[in-house]
Structures are given as C-alpha cells and as structure tokens.
Amino acid sequence: MYVDSHAHIDSAEFDSDRAQVLERARAAGVVAVLTVGTGDPLSGALERAIELAEREEMVYASVGVHPHDARLFSEAAAERLKDLVQHPKVVALGEIGLDYHYDNSPRQQQQLAFAAQLKLARAAGKPVIVHSRAADEDTISILRRELSPDLGGVMHCFTGSAWAAEEALALGLMISFAGILTFKRADELRSIARRVPLDRVLIETDSPYLAPVPHRGQRNEPAYVVEVARSLAEIHGMSREEIGRHTTENFARLFRVGSIKTLLP
C-alpha cells in the first residue's frame, strides 16, 4: 500500500477526470491522498480541498497560505484558517513556508506569513507542511523559533541541502520526496535520501506537477507515487512494498489518522 502525502487533486487540472484519477490511484495500491488547499484564503479556494475530502473517504486535506500568496495573508485570512483547520478531515496546516526562487510575494511578507501560520498550527494542535525553495537558512531559522516540536510536520518535495535535511530532522520534521527523486540528474538528492531514517520519510507526487520518470512531462497524478517509492526502494536496497509500508505508517503517525489499518479500504 502507498500514500500520496502531498497532491493538489482539488485543482482545476483534475476537474474533467478526478474520479478516474482516484480510481487509478486505488488500482495502483494507493490507500490515501492528502490534497493540499492553496490560493487566496478569502476566495473559497481552500474550501475546495475540504469539500473533496468530505466526498472521498480516501482523501484528507490541509489548508494554508502558500509563500507565493503570502502577500494575501491578513488578520482576516488568519481567522479563516483558524476555522478551516478545525474540520475533522483537515490533518495539517500547509503548505506554508518560503520560496525565494520565484519571489511571487516579497520575502518579508513570506517570512511574516510563515511565522504567523506556525503559531496558528501550534494553537490548533496540527502538524505543518513546509514548502522551502532556495531559502534553506531562513526556513530553518523560522522553524527553530516557531515550530512546535510535539506537533511536528514535514518538509515537502524536499530539494534542499544536506544541511537543511539534517536540521529539519533535528527539529523533529519528516522529509518527503517527490518525482524529482527519479530524475537523471538528481544524484545529490538521492544521496540525501539515503541518509534519511526510514521512520522519518514520506513520499508524494505534488500532482499535477513534477511527474516522475517514466511519466516526466505528463500531468502528474497520485498513482505515480509508486515510482517515487520504487526510486527510494532502490536507494535503500529494499522492495517497493517495504517502502510503501514504512511511508504509510509514517503518514498515519504524523497526521494522526490512526494506524496503518485505518487507511485500508
């Protein structure tokens, strides 16, 4: 069994065939998908993820203001998040963090929104899903100040440095790998993955983005998480099924959805 710990299947890219996408995921052995709500927090965009989770038993949701949208974070947005994160199928606050690659929002606003949402997660008692791109030092610095170690979280779609991985692990976070792990030029990332303990690793697709080999260039979807599991299995010298079991157990523990048995169809 496998879990896609980070996807965006509530997005418009799946509006025409979402049911078929989920059916293909089930056929591939995927027992749960976490769909991550992003967008303007006052536009109704975050509610799409929750509505999907309400309709589909295998789908869980998270909500948060992405660093791209940090310029939209406000007191009203914070109040909306406080309400939404209490929904029983919302298992985390995120994705939140810093993105200095695109700089779609000013960096200071990104930092303020990140810190504020870490405080919201602490108050809500929910783990966090962290996005960090080209911002290792500032991400770790803010996490050191604001992360609640007893709640934890995950560095999603990890592409940072070995130092950032070590620091994240020291802070109690899990590390999640996506399709990039399968790319030909990802040797450094595979080296980092080899050093992440198996009880601290997750796998994801980040659908519809970053489709793994052999689907690279296509729209990504949760069924393809098995290719990330395959790559991680090769790195650790074990079977794909063993990686599936470890990462499914980690998902259940981090997001407090019960045991691995709870996720079985």
N, C-alpha and C positions, 0 to 999 in steps of 0.2 A: 504494500500500500504506500501511497505517496500523498503529500500535502503540498499544494502550491501556496506558500506562505505570503505571497505578495503578487497581486494582479489588479488590473483595472477593468474587470469584465462588466462593470456598470457603465463603462464609457460608450460613446456613440458608435465606436468601431465595431461593437458587437450587437447593435440593435437589430440587425437583419437575421442573425442566426444564433442568438445567445443560447437557446435551448439545445441546439445541436452541438454547440461548443461544450456545454456542460455534459452532454451525453458522451461525447468523445473523451472527455476527461475521465468519466466513470469507467469507460471501456479500457482506458489506459491504466486503471488502478488508482486513480486519484480519489481520495475519500473526503477531502475538504479543500476549499479555496477561500482565502482571505482577500476580499475585494476592498481596495483602499480608496476611500472617498476623498477627492480633492476638488479644487475650484474655489470660486467665490463663496465664502461661508454664509453669505446672506442671500444667495441667489437660488437656493434649493438644490445646488449641485451635490452637497454632501448627503442629502437625504436619498439620492439615487442608490447609493451603496447600501444603505439600511433597508430600503424597500426591496432590493434584490435579495438581501439576506433573509428578510421576512418570508419571501416567496419560496426560496430554495433552501431545503434543510442542510445541504452540504456547504452552503456559503455562509461565511462570517464576514463582518465588516469592521472597518476602522474609519475614523474621521479626523481630519486635521487640516491646518493651513500649510500647504507646501511652500518651501522657500521661494519658489517662483512667484507665489501670490502673497508674499509677506507684506507687500505694500497695502494689501486689503485687510490686514489684521487690525482690529479695533476692539474697544470695550464691548461693542455690540456683538462682534464676532466671537469674542471670548465667552460671552453669555450664551450664545447659541451653541458653542461647543460644549459648555457645561451641561446643557440639556441633552444634546445628542449622545454624548459619551455614556450616559446612564442607560441607554437602550440595552436590553439583555443580550442582543447579538452583536453589539459593538464591543470588541475584545481588546481594543488598544486605541491610543491616541496617536495619530500619524497619517501620512508621513510628514514629519517635521524636520527641520534642520537647516543646513546651509548649502548653497550652490553658487560657488564663485566662478564656475565655468561659463555659465550663461549670464549671470548677474541680471536676471529679469526683474529683480527688486533690489533696491540699494542695500549694500551689505549691512549697514547699521540697522535697517529695518528687519532684515533677516535675523540678525542676532537677537534683537528685542523680541520678535515673534517666537523664535525658538525658545528662549529662556522663559517667556510667559507661558508657553504651552507645556513646557516641562513642569512648571508649577501647577498648571491645570491637571496634568496627569497625576501628579502627586496627590492633589486634593480628591481626585476621582478614584484613586486606587487602581489605576490602569497602567500597564506597561506601554512603552513608546516604540514607535517605528521611526528610525532615524535615517534621513537622507543626507549624505555628505559627499560633495563633489568638489575637488580642488580646494578643500577647506579643512584639511585634517586638524591642523593646530587649533583653530578657533572652535571647531566642533568638539574636540576633546576638552578644551578649556571650559566651555559652557557646560558640558556634561559633568565635569568634575564638580562644578558649583551647584548644579540644579537637579541632577539625576537622583531619583530615589532608588538606592541600591536594593531595597527589599521588593520593589516592583519590577525593575529591570526593563529590558527591551531588546531591540535587535538593530544592528547596522545593516540596512537592507541594500541589496545589489552591491555588495562591497567591491570597491575598486581602489581602495586607499593603499597606503604604505604598510609595510610590515610593522612599523612603529605604531601606526594608528590601530591596527588589529590587536597588537599586544595591549595597548592602553584600553581599548574597548573591552577586551576580555577581563582586564584587571578591574574594570568598573562593573563587572557582572553582566555585561551585554552578551548576546549571541551574535554570531556573524552569519549573514545569509548570502549565498552565491546564486547568481542568475546565469543566463545563457552565455555571458561573456567568458565564463569558465571554460567553455568548449571552443573558443576562438583560437585559431592557429598561433597568434602572437601573444597569447595570454600566459606565457610560461611563468612570469613573475607572480601572477595571481594564483596560479596552480601551486607554486611553491609556498605561498602564504596559506592556502587552503590545507596543504599537507600538515601544517603546524597547528591548525585549529582543532581542539579536542572534539571528539565525536558527540559529546553531550552538550556542545555549545554551538552546533552548526544547524542551519536551516537551508532549504532550497526554495527557489521561487522562479517565476517566469518574468515578472514585471510586464505581463501582457497588457497591451498589444505590442510592446516594444521588445527589442533585443532577442529575437528568436535565436535559439541555439542551432549549432550545426547538427543535423543536416538541413535545417529549415531556415537558415540565415537568409535574410532578405524578404521573408514572408511575414504576414501578420502573425505574431506570437499568440499562443493560447495555452491554457493550463495543462492540456495533455502533454505538452512538450517538456514539462518539468522532469519527465523521466530521463530526458537526455542530460539534464544537469546532474541528476542522480547517477547516471552512467559515468559521466566525467569524474565526479567525486569518488565513485567506487574505484575507478582506475587509479586515481591518485593514492588511495588508501590500500589498494590491493585487496579489495573485498568485493562481494557481489552487490549488484544494483539493489537487490531486495534488502540486503542488510542496511544499506544507506537509507532506503525508504523507511525501514523500521526505526532507525535512530532519529531521523529528522521528523518523523511523525510523532514520536514520543516527545521530542523537544518542543514541537509546536504545541502539543496538548499541555505540557507543563508550563511553558512561558505564558500562553494566553488563557490558561486556567479554564480549559474547556473539558476538564475531567481527565480520564485516562485514554490511552490509545483505543480501548474498546468502545469508548463513547463515540468515536469517529467512524466506527464500522457501519456499513449500510445495513 
